[in-house]
């Protein structure tokens, strides 16, 4: 992994004049830096500001309830919603805030006619901190006039994050939908281009179900086979070791004709993936998944060095990892 570039040392505050109120005013990137260094802003204090705004936060949802489900909804699930609870409560004219995987036209957020707010999760972000970007969109959505979408924007480098604005004691339980009818107050009455757009979106959505018996495991159906994609919270190295132990012992499958085929990396977490036969539905996955969870829990407690077979299994697993972000 490449080393992070170190910022150049800037002139000290004591050696350079500053405005009397201590504030750095807004200034163009090519204009002289207000600190008095004689350098352009973008090469002086602007460099630090840009670094703060773009540095990648690898686990943006760390510390939030349901971190694994946040990752799943961001990367894996086509259509889902979750009610959000704000730490300071809602404004009087905002009945509710709901997180949605995706919104029409890829809007970052939408304020319904009745004042409800929908916050989109699967959008391009302005900086390397997805949590800060979403918190900024949410703040702007709360003050947007009802009946309007929220435009994309760039948050302040020191702006609040989701961890600052959401109630961390509130549960985070996604509802997975078959389609995107949640976009509309009354989807059955949709006509014309609205109905056609909804139909196209629904046709492109991969059928997905969140398992009930284990945390953050999502079954999905594809044309050739089904899959189980399971977002797990353990540190990657520890989890891969445990999976390798199970793989070497022939205990990593979810039953006949199923196979652990690899994993994703997404937002700092690891997502093992199983191939399933097309006839194995979500309900039939529940018991095998629960049994696998018990085996994995036991394997995670083993601290002995990996055997030769386990090392080979580990190498095979790491060679089949894909990074999503």
C-alpha positions, 0 to 999 in steps of 0.5 A, a space after each residue: 500500500 502506498 504511503 500517504 503523502 505528508 503535507 509540507 510544513 507551512 509558515 508558523 502563525 507567529 511568523 506570518 501576519 493574519 487578519 485581526 479577527 483570526 479568520 481566514 477569509 474566502 479566497 480564490 485558489 490562485 490568489 495570494 494566501 491570506 496568511 501572508 506567506 506570499 504563496 498562492 492559496 492552493 499551494 499554502 493553507 488551501 492545500 491543507 483544506 483540500 487534503 482534509 476534504 478529500 482524504 479517504 475515510 475507509 470505514 465511514 460508517 464505523 460507530 453507527 448502529 448497523 454498520 454492516 447493513 449500511 455497507 450492504 445498502 450502499 454497495 449490494 442492495 438495490 431497493 431498501 429503506 430505513 427510518 433514521 432518528 436524529 440526535 437533536 430531533 426533527 424540525 416541526 415541519 419534517 415528519 420523518 427522515 428515511 434512508 433509501 438506497 437510491 432515489 429517482 434521477 440519483 438525487 442525493 435527497 428528496 423533500 416530499 410534498 408533505 415534508 418527509 425527507 428521503 436521503 439517498 445512499 448510493 450516490 457519488 460523493 464530493 469528498 473521501 468521507 461518505 459520512 460527512 457528505 451524507 450528513 451535509 445532504 441531510 442538513 440541507 434536505 431538512 431546510 429544502 422547500 417541500 416538493 423539491 430534490 436536494 442538489 449535490 454539494 460539498 461539505 465543509 472540511 470540519 462539518 458534522 458527520 452522520 455519527 454526530 447527527 444521528 441517534 446512536 441508540 436508535 436501531 437500524 433495521 433495513 426493509 428490503 423492497 421488491 421494487 422502487 414504489 417507495 419513491 412515490 406516495 401512491 405508486 398505483 396511481 402513477 401514469 405516463 413517464 413516471 410509471 414507465 420510469 418506475 417500471 424500468 427501475 423495477 425491471 433492473 433491480 436484482 431480487 434481494 432478501 435480507 436473512 432474518 436469522 443472522 445479521 447483515 446477510 443478503 440473498 439475491 437471485 441472478 439469471 444463472 445462480 443465486 448468491 449469499 453476500 454477508 457483510 461481516 464486522 470482524 477485522 479482515 485478517 482475523 476473518 480470513 484466517 477463520 474462513 480459511 480454517 473452515 475452508 480447509 476443513 470442508 466446512 465453509 459451504 452452506 450445504 449441497 451445491 453451495 460454495 464460498 467463492 471469495 469476498 468483497 472489501 467494502 468501506 473497511 469491512 469484508 463481505 464473503 460471497 457464496 454461490 448457491 443453486 438457482 433452486 435455493 431460495 432465501 428461506 432455505 438459506 436460513 438454517 444453513 446460514 445460522 449453522 455456518 455462523 456457529 462454525 465461524 464463531 468457533 473458528 474465530 476463537 482459534 489462535 493457533 498458527 494456520 496449518 499448511 492446508 489452511 494457508 493454502 486455503 487462505 491464499 485461495 481466498 485472498 486471491 479471490 477478493 475484490 475491492 468495491 471502494 
